[in-house]
Amino acid sequence: MKHFSQITDLPCLPLYEEFQNLMKHKKISWNGRQQICINSVPGYEDDTSYGAGALNYDWRKFELESQMALKDGVMEVPMRETPLEEQDFTVLCSAFKDTLFEEIHNSLTSKFKLGRLRIMQSKPKTCLTWHVDTTTRLHLPLKTQEGCFMVIEDEVFHIPENEWWHTNTKLSHTAFNGSKETRLHLVAAILD
């Protein structure tokens, strides 16, 4: 494989069960988004949605001004006055203190210079836009099934559940969920 490589020296913990427990006890929620942030920027430790989405867009303003959502059939999201950077995400969100996600966060930060660490949801029968990220990413599928694939340039791969994979997302890529169930990945931006 050209754009995917398995990482075998990171822990695989029962994160899906931990995730379900945190959701059940309302410690975390999707807040109308497809991402939950495990880490954040100082001062926003209680906000698990602060780093959701592209960092140069002001997603909160977009939600407040939803009438701007489509202009001539194209989604328009206002730009942030000062874009956030991956390296700004240096603190664990309080909702994940004393959980298995904190263990994973600590393990990752001991091995890598880490940017955002997020749980990313892909609903059934959905696809991301074709895009390029500023960093490579580590993926750990918490829940996946047949019909869920990531595509980097011309390479298509189903990342197996509970395995860590390094992905070269600095190249054009997308992910799609062609199944009838939600797909959940833990995704880490790697800065080095």
C-alpha positions in Angstrom: 0.0 0.0 0.0 1.2 3.5 -0.9 -0.7 5.8 1.4 -1.7 3.6 4.4 0.6 1.9 6.9 -0.3 0.0 10.0 1.0 1.1 13.4 1.4 -1.7 15.8 3.0 -0.1 18.9 -0.1 1.9 20.1 -2.6 0.6 22.5 -6.0 -0.8 21.4 -8.3 -0.3 24.3 -12.1 -0.8 24.5 -12.8 2.7 23.4 -16.1 2.1 21.7 -17.6 0.9 25.0 -16.1 3.9 26.8 -17.6 6.2 24.1 -21.0 4.6 24.5 -20.8 5.1 28.3 -19.8 8.8 28.0 -22.7 9.3 25.6 -25.1 7.5 27.8 -24.2 9.6 30.8 -24.3 12.8 28.7 -20.6 13.6 29.3 -20.3 14.2 25.6 -22.6 14.7 22.6 -22.4 15.4 18.9 -24.0 18.9 19.3 -25.3 18.7 15.8 -21.8 18.0 14.4 -20.0 15.0 13.0 -17.0 15.3 15.3 -16.2 15.3 19.0 -12.9 16.8 20.1 -10.9 15.0 22.7 -8.4 17.8 23.0 -8.8 21.6 22.7 -7.0 24.9 23.0 -6.3 26.4 26.5 -9.4 28.1 27.8 -11.8 25.8 25.9 -11.3 22.6 27.8 -15.0 22.2 28.4 -15.9 22.5 24.7 -15.7 19.2 22.9 -16.8 20.9 19.6 -14.4 23.8 19.5 -12.0 22.2 17.0 -14.6 20.4 14.9 -14.4 21.0 11.2 -11.9 22.9 9.1 -9.9 25.3 11.3 -10.1 28.3 9.0 -13.9 28.4 9.0 -16.1 29.9 11.7 -18.6 27.0 12.1 -20.3 28.6 15.0 -21.1 31.7 13.0 -22.3 29.5 10.2 -24.8 27.8 12.5 -26.0 31.1 13.8 -26.4 32.4 10.3 -27.8 29.2 8.7 -29.5 31.3 6.0 -26.0 31.7 4.5 -25.8 27.9 4.2 -26.4 27.8 0.5 -25.8 30.6 -2.0 -26.5 29.6 -5.6 -26.4 26.0 -4.5 -22.9 26.3 -2.9 -22.3 26.0 0.8 -20.7 29.2 2.2 -19.1 29.1 5.6 -17.6 32.4 7.0 -13.9 32.4 7.6 -12.4 32.9 11.0 -10.7 36.3 11.6 -7.8 34.4 13.1 -7.7 30.7 11.9 -6.9 28.1 14.5 -3.8 25.9 14.0 -3.4 22.2 14.7 -0.6 22.9 17.2 -3.0 25.1 19.3 -4.7 21.9 20.5 -2.6 21.1 23.6 -5.0 20.4 26.4 -7.3 17.4 27.1 -11.0 18.2 27.2 -12.4 17.9 30.7 -15.0 15.3 29.6 -12.2 12.8 28.8 -10.3 13.2 32.1 -9.9 9.8 33.8 -11.1 7.8 30.8 -9.5 5.4 28.4 -9.4 8.3 25.9 -7.0 10.1 28.3 -4.8 7.0 28.2 -4.8 7.1 24.4 -4.1 10.9 24.4 -1.2 10.4 26.7 0.2 7.5 24.7 -0.1 9.5 21.4 1.6 12.6 22.9 4.4 10.5 24.2 5.2 9.3 20.7 4.1 12.1 18.4 3.7 15.9 18.2 -0.1 15.8 18.3 -2.6 18.2 16.8 -6.3 17.6 17.2 -7.6 14.3 18.4 -11.2 13.7 17.5 -13.9 11.1 17.3 -15.3 11.4 13.8 -18.7 10.1 12.8 -19.7 9.0 9.3 -23.4 8.4 9.0 -24.8 5.7 6.6 -24.8 6.5 2.9 -22.5 9.6 3.2 -19.2 10.8 1.7 -16.7 13.5 2.6 -15.7 16.1 0.0 -12.5 15.4 -1.9 -9.9 17.4 0.1 -6.3 17.8 1.3 -5.3 18.1 5.0 -2.3 20.0 6.3 -1.1 17.0 8.3 -1.0 13.2 8.0 -3.5 11.4 10.3 -3.7 8.3 12.5 -7.0 6.4 12.3 -8.3 3.9 14.8 -11.8 2.6 13.8 -13.9 2.3 16.9 -16.9 1.0 14.8 -16.8 0.1 11.2 -18.3 -2.4 8.9 -18.5 -3.6 5.3 -19.0 -0.7 2.9 -16.8 1.8 4.7 -13.7 3.0 2.8 -11.1 5.6 2.8 -9.7 6.8 -0.6 -6.4 8.5 -1.0 -5.7 9.5 -4.6 -6.2 6.2 -6.4 -6.0 3.8 -3.4 -9.1 2.5 -1.7 -8.9 0.8 1.7 -11.2 -0.4 4.4 -9.4 0.3 7.7 -10.1 -2.7 10.0 -11.7 -2.1 13.4 -9.4 -1.7 16.4 -6.2 -1.3 14.3 -4.1 1.9 14.1 -3.3 3.1 10.6 -1.2 6.0 9.5 -2.8 7.8 6.5 -1.2 10.3 4.1 -4.0 12.8 4.1 -1.7 15.5 2.8 -2.8 14.0 -0.6 -6.2 14.3 -2.1 -8.6 12.0 -0.3 -12.1 11.2 0.9 -14.0 8.7 3.0 -17.4 7.2 2.5 -19.8 5.0 4.3 -21.8 2.9 2.0 -23.3 0.8 4.8 -26.5 1.1 6.7 -24.7 1.8 10.1 -22.8 4.7 11.5 -19.0 4.5 11.3 -16.8 5.9 14.1 -13.1 6.6 13.8 -10.7 8.1 16.4 -8.5 10.4 14.2 -5.3 12.1 15.3 -3.5 14.9 13.4 0.3 14.2 13.5 2.5 17.3 13.3 5.9 15.6 13.0 
